[in-house]
Amino acid sequence: MSEPWPVPDVLAFLAGRWRTVRCVRDLASGLEGRFEGSTVFDALPEGGLLSRESGAFTWQGVTRPAERTLRYLPGSVPGTADVRFADGRPFHGLDLSSGHHVADHPCAADLYRGEFTVGGPDSFRTVWRVGGPAKDLLLTTDYLRETPDARPTAGASPRSAGSSAPAGP
């Protein structure tokens, strides 16, 4: 990716539908897998976004359906987000005001370290390094907005998006 692209409001930036491609590498074994699908960020009635990722994950020649749901709530600082798992447990904060953010998430004996980089108004990348006693993984995900012309305009916020949010998959 080129220079990070600053994002003044992470929730407004993420709103919409993104093509999602993830490479998963097990650094210990050298095995690689690939996820291809989409991620939809829909407005929540109480504010914030519901992120629904769905697609197919291929590992060792076997392809299976895969999905994940996260909640992106307004952060304590305007323009930021508090990312939570579907059940409400905290995951990490997210501040893309510089176009780049690093987040840590301890999970039992493992540490997840995520690096978020915005490449422009319609693309961003996450790189998660997962390390622990039984894990040594690198997950690189590229997101490309599927409908660039439908992205929120400056000043639009999913906090008040209501029924104008894009439909789910």
N, C-alpha and C positions, 0 to 999 in steps of 0.2 A: 504494500500500500504506500501511497505518497504521504506527504505531510498530513498530520491529523487535522481534521476539519472541525472547528469548534461548534458545539451544539448548546444554545442557550436554554432550551427546555427539552430534557430527555424524553418526557412523555409525549410531547407533540411530535418530536422526531420519530419515535418508534411506531406511532399509530399507523395501522394499515397492514398490508400483506407483503411478506418478504419470501423470496426463494431462498432456501436454506440448504447449504452443502457443508457437511462436516467430515473431516478426516480424523480417525481415531487411530493413534499409534501406541502400541504397547512397547515401550522402550526396552523392557527387559527381554521380551521374546522376539521383537522385531515384527510381530504380526500387525497388519493394518486392516481397518474396517472403514466403511463409508456410509454416511447417512445422507439421503436426498429427500427433500420434501419442502414444506412451507411452514412459516411461522406467522400467525395472525395475532396482532395486538388490537383487541377490541376494548372500547371504553367500558369501565365498570360504573354502575349507577352511583356508587358512593365516592367516585373519583379514582383516578388511576387507570390501569390497563390490565386486562387478562391476556396473558400470552399463551397461545395454544400452538404447540409444534407437533406436526404429524408428517409421517412419511415412511420410508423403508430404510432399514439398517442392514447392511451386508457385512457379515463377519465370517471368515474362513469359508467363503463360498456359499453361505446360507443367508438368504434374504428374508427378513421378518418385518412386520409392521412395528413401528415405534412411535411413541408420543410422549409429550411432557407438557405440563401446565405450570406456569408461574404467575405470580401477581406482582405487578409493578405499581406500588403506591407512591403518592407524592412524598418526597423526602422532607427532612426538617429544614433544608435550605431550598428556596425557590429554584425550580429548574432541575432538581435532582430527583432520584427515585430510591425507594426502599424496596428491594427485591425480596420476595418471600416465596416459599414453596406453596403449592396448592392448598395445603392444610394450614397455612398461616405461619409456619415456623420461619424465622429469619434466615435469609441466605446471604445477601450482601447489599451494600449501598452502591449507588451508581451516579457518578457526576461526570458528564461529558462536556463540561463547559470549555475544556481545553482541547477536546477531541480525543482525549486519551484518559484511561482510568485503570488502576490496578486494584483488585479486590481479593481479600483472603477469606476463606471459609474453612474453619477446622471442622472435621467430621470424624468423630471417634479418633482413631490413631492416624488418620490421613489429613493432609492439608491440600486444599484446592486453592490454587492461585490463578486468578483470571486477569487477563489483560484485554481491555476493550479499546479498539481504535476505529474512529470514524474516518472513512476515506472520502466522503463527499455527501451531498444531500440524499443520495440513494444507495449508499453502501456502508457497511461496517463489518468488522471482523472481531471475533473473540478467540483468544488462545488460552486454554486452561491447562495448567500443569498439575497433575495429581500425583502426589507422592505419599508413601506410607509403607508399612511393613509388607503389605501384599500388593501394592499398586505402584506402578511407574508409567503413567500415561501422559500423552500429549493429545489434546483435542483442539483442533483448529476449525473454526466455523466461519464461513463467509455468508453474509446476508446481502441480497440484492433486492431492492424494492421492486415488486412485480408491477405496480401501477404508478410510475413516477408522476404522472399528471394528476393523480388523485391524492398526492401527499398533502398534509395539512399546510395551510398558508401560515406565514409568520404571524404570530400572535394567537393562532388557534390553539386551544388546549383541550386534551381529552378530559380534563376535569369537568368540562361543561359540554362535551361532545354529544351526549344523549343519543338519539336514534340515528344520527347521521354517521355513526361509526360503520366501517365496512363489515359486511357479514362474514361469519366464520366459514370454515371449509365445508 
